[in-house]
Amino acid sequence: MNTKRLFGRLAAAALFVTAFATASEAQIQPHRVPKYTGPAQARPVRSTPSYSSSSSATDGVKFGIRAGVNVTDWSGDAVNSVMDLADYTNGAITKDMKTGFHAGLYATLPLGPRFAIEPGVGYSEKGTVLTGRIPLEQFDFLNAKVKATARMAYLDIPVLAKAYLTDGFYVFAGPQASVLLSGKARVNASALGFSAFNENFDIKDQFRPVDFSVTGGLGYQFQNGLGLSAGYDYGLSSLDKNNNFDAQNRVIKASVNYSF
């Protein structure tokens, strides 16, 4: 074979192999991303949104203070007799509700997502008011009146069951024992606009030392700890320890509270 032709073929084969290797290297070379030299940017991170709700029974044990207004009265056979007498005397005797206040402490103990037990202790004013006048028209010019106010102070000890209907809104009910702290009757007699008689009498010994009742109502507890409630106490015990008359406490309550 011609030597010149042999070297020509070898040169062509070498050129072909070199071209094939270069093409193969270009195909398997990894793609390089140009390096970014600008300021770093934080990638947004998606998070699950959180939701806050009003206070409920799932918030854990809480302590709090409560205070408010009492509108109180007595009910029973003795009171009915007084009202019958008032009808007989053409309104010469009237019975009114007495206004007082209450204040105390409580603890809310959760039992589940929607239920709680709430024991408490507090000072509460109760009683009633009777007003009488001379039932004769010829004496109306005297404007003679007699007013008797029963002023009773108790230490209330309720144990309430609370059920949350929605977050924050609840109803409550439970038994209550009330220890009598003081009992006074204030009698005031006046005529022609002048006070003729004004005296206080201690009547604690005539009343039962402990009164039992059931209480119930509704309320709303805000997330910031404040709360509002309204309730009613229905007395079960006769107030007179000697059973000379039959009367029970009746209390309408409106309260503001704060839970810690």
VEXLUM-888145 format. One record per residue (C-alpha): x, y, z. Coordinates in nm, 3 decimals, padded with zeros to 5 digits, m for minus. Layout:
REM residues N
- X/Y/Z .
...
//
This chain:
REM residues 260
- 00.000/00.000/00.000 .
- 00.118/00.348/m00.077 .
- 00.266/00.493/00.244 .
- 00.131/00.841/00.172 .
- m00.222/00.704/00.134 .
- m00.189/00.506/00.461 .
- m00.093/00.812/00.664 .
- m00.380/01.005/00.507 .
- m00.632/00.743/00.619 .
- m00.487/00.733/00.972 .
- m00.509/01.111/00.996 .
- m00.874/01.104/00.884 .
- m00.959/00.834/01.142 .
- m00.792/01.030/01.424 .
- m00.983/01.344/01.324 .
- m01.311/01.150/01.327 .
- m01.243/01.002/01.676 .
- m01.153/01.345/01.819 .
- m01.472/01.503/01.684 .
- m01.689/01.219/01.827 .
- m01.527/01.248/02.176 .
- m01.578/01.626/02.180 .
- m01.948/01.591/02.092 .
- m02.000/01.324/02.359 .
- m01.837/01.543/02.627 .
- m02.060/01.833/02.533 .
- m02.373/01.619/02.579 .
- m02.289/01.487/02.929 .
- m02.149/01.810/03.071 .
- m02.382/01.935/03.350 .
- m02.569/02.260/03.303 .
- m02.406/02.536/03.499 .
- m02.623/02.819/03.638 .
- m02.453/03.157/03.635 .
- m02.361/03.267/03.982 .
- m02.592/03.542/04.122 .
- m02.404/03.828/04.278 .
- m02.701/04.047/04.379 .
- m02.861/04.082/04.727 .
- m03.010/03.769/04.878 .
- m03.388/03.745/04.875 .
- m03.582/03.549/05.132 .
- m03.818/03.298/04.987 .
- m04.175/03.335/05.120 .
- m04.269/03.064/05.367 .
- m04.628/02.953/05.379 .
- m04.763/02.899/05.726 .
- m05.091/02.770/05.848 .
- m05.304/03.063/05.965 .
- m05.384/03.072/06.334 .
- m05.723/03.163/06.469 .
- m05.801/03.311/06.809 .
- m06.131/03.262/06.983 .
- m06.307/03.395/07.288 .
- m06.259/03.235/07.627 .
- m06.408/02.892/07.670 .
- m06.373/02.591/07.893 .
- m06.052/02.488/07.712 .
- m05.849/02.781/07.845 .
- m05.734/02.601/08.162 .
- m05.787/02.681/08.528 .
- m05.861/03.048/08.586 .
- m05.922/03.261/08.894 .
- m06.121/03.579/08.898 .
- m06.310/03.852/09.081 .
- m06.677/03.940/09.040 .
- m06.891/04.235/09.153 .
- m07.230/04.375/09.069 .
- m07.578/04.484/09.169 .
- m07.846/04.287/09.357 .
- m08.218/04.354/09.330 .
- m08.370/04.151/09.614 .
- m08.707/04.059/09.762 .
- m08.879/03.803/09.984 .
- m09.139/03.556/09.868 .
- m09.362/03.311/10.058 .
- m09.680/03.279/10.259 .
- m09.583/03.559/10.497 .
- m09.521/03.796/10.210 .
- m09.847/03.694/10.046 .
- m10.027/03.777/10.371 .
- m09.869/04.121/10.370 .
- m09.979/04.179/10.012 .
- m10.332/04.065/10.100 .
- m10.327/04.319/10.381 .
- m10.207/04.582/10.135 .
- m10.505/04.510/09.912 .
- m10.739/04.528/10.212 .
- m10.600/04.867/10.317 .
- m10.631/05.007/09.964 .
- m10.256/05.033/09.914 .
- m10.174/05.165/10.260 .
- m09.899/04.901/10.277 .
- m09.668/04.842/09.982 .
- m09.373/04.611/09.928 .
- m09.071/04.712/09.722 .
- m08.755/04.539/09.607 .
- m08.433/04.632/09.781 .
- m08.115/04.727/09.595 .
- m07.776/04.607/09.717 .
- m07.445/04.482/09.585 .
- m07.233/04.168/09.575 .
- m06.859/04.104/09.535 .
- m06.638/03.798/09.556 .
- m06.388/03.552/09.412 .
- m06.422/03.242/09.193 .
- m06.222/02.969/09.019 .
- m06.310/02.818/08.680 .
- m06.212/02.450/08.652 .
- m06.246/02.304/08.298 .
- m06.398/01.958/08.255 .
- m06.388/01.941/07.876 .
- m06.403/02.157/07.565 .
- m06.744/02.303/07.656 .
- m06.794/02.243/08.030 .
- m06.651/02.378/08.355 .
- m06.716/02.382/08.730 .
- m06.696/02.720/08.902 .
- m06.689/02.732/09.284 .
- m06.689/03.075/09.444 .
- m06.733/03.280/09.758 .
- m06.865/03.633/09.797 .
- m07.043/03.897/10.003 .
- m07.406/03.962/09.907 .
- m07.671/04.205/10.035 .
- m08.035/04.090/10.042 .
- m08.365/04.188/10.198 .
- m08.691/04.367/10.124 .
- m08.872/04.697/10.188 .
- m09.221/04.759/10.333 .
- m09.386/05.100/10.333 .
- m09.706/05.192/10.516 .
- m09.921/05.503/10.545 .
- m10.238/05.607/10.727 .
- m10.523/05.475/10.508 .
- m10.760/05.765/10.588 .
- m10.809/06.050/10.345 .
- m10.864/06.306/10.621 .
- m10.506/06.245/10.733 .
- m10.346/06.265/10.391 .
- m10.226/06.619/10.464 .
- m09.996/06.476/10.729 .
- m09.811/06.265/10.467 .
- m09.744/06.018/10.746 .
- m09.537/05.716/10.642 .
- m09.367/05.423/10.804 .
- m09.089/05.247/10.615 .
- m08.930/04.920/10.728 .
- m08.622/04.787/10.549 .
- m08.479/04.442/10.609 .
- m08.104/04.460/10.549 .
- m07.949/04.114/10.536 .
- m07.585/04.037/10.457 .
- m07.473/03.689/10.351 .
- m07.158/03.504/10.254 .
- m07.264/03.321/09.936 .
- m07.087/02.996/09.845 .
- m07.207/02.878/09.501 .
- m07.086/02.575/09.306 .
- m07.184/02.635/08.945 .
- m07.181/02.415/08.637 .
- m07.104/02.615/08.321 .
- m07.182/02.506/07.966 .
- m07.037/02.706/07.674 .
- m07.287/02.727/07.389 .
- m07.037/02.918/07.172 .
- m06.687/03.052/07.232 .
- m06.740/03.299/07.516 .
- m07.118/03.262/07.561 .
- m07.227/03.029/07.842 .
- m07.514/02.933/08.072 .
- m07.469/02.833/08.436 .
- m07.665/02.672/08.719 .
- m07.597/02.512/09.054 .
- m07.660/02.500/09.429 .
- m07.565/02.776/09.669 .
- m07.525/02.794/10.047 .
- m07.547/03.137/10.211 .
- m07.414/03.202/10.562 .
- m07.592/03.488/10.742 .
- m07.339/03.754/10.845 .
- m07.575/04.021/10.976 .
- m07.945/04.100/10.988 .
- m08.090/04.441/11.066 .
- m08.425/04.611/11.029 .
- m08.440/04.986/10.983 .
- m08.769/05.153/11.073 .
- m08.834/05.511/10.975 .
- m09.152/05.706/11.052 .
- m09.216/06.052/10.912 .
- m09.492/06.311/10.899 .
- m09.518/06.644/10.722 .
- m09.180/06.571/10.564 .
- m09.004/06.541/10.901 .
- m08.851/06.225/11.040 .
- m09.028/06.135/11.361 .
- m08.861/05.800/11.426 .
- m08.548/05.635/11.284 .
- m08.411/05.326/11.449 .
- m08.212/05.012/11.361 .
- m08.292/04.674/11.516 .
- m08.072/04.366/11.517 .
- m08.285/04.076/11.391 .
- m08.007/03.826/11.307 .
- m08.106/03.588/11.590 .
- m08.453/03.547/11.440 .
- m08.324/03.415/11.106 .
- m08.169/03.086/11.002 .
- m07.787/03.099/11.005 .
- m07.764/02.919/10.668 .
- m07.987/02.966/10.366 .
- m07.992/02.724/10.071 .
- m08.087/02.817/09.716 .
- m08.041/02.731/09.352 .
- m07.897/02.983/09.112 .
- m07.877/03.009/08.734 .
- m07.820/03.252/08.452 .
- m07.610/03.332/08.147 .
- m07.300/03.528/08.062 .
- m07.030/03.614/07.812 .
- m06.654/03.592/07.871 .
- m06.438/03.809/07.647 .
- m06.088/03.708/07.538 .
- m05.928/03.994/07.732 .
- m06.053/03.850/08.063 .
- m06.356/04.073/08.116 .
- m06.699/03.917/08.140 .
- m07.066/04.002/08.192 .
- m07.335/03.786/08.350 .
- m07.690/03.797/08.481 .
- m07.846/03.547/08.720 .
- m08.127/03.467/08.960 .
- m08.112/03.312/09.309 .
- m08.418/03.112/09.415 .
- m08.420/03.056/09.790 .
- m08.533/02.715/09.915 .
- m08.514/02.763/10.293 .
- m08.759/02.950/10.513 .
- m08.574/03.248/10.659 .
- m08.736/03.237/11.006 .
- m08.559/02.982/11.225 .
- m08.859/02.962/11.462 .
- m09.106/02.894/11.179 .
- m09.325/03.186/11.282 .
- m09.344/03.306/10.924 .
- m09.260/03.164/10.583 .
- m09.042/03.372/10.349 .
- m08.756/03.295/10.107 .
- m08.491/03.506/09.943 .
- m08.527/03.606/09.579 .
- m08.229/03.779/09.413 .
- m08.175/03.918/09.063 .
- m07.804/03.976/08.994 .
- m07.608/04.162/08.726 .
- m07.230/04.121/08.741 .
- m06.901/04.225/08.588 .
- m06.608/03.987/08.629 .
- m06.242/03.959/08.538 .
- m06.058/03.627/08.494 .
- m05.680/03.606/08.542 .
//
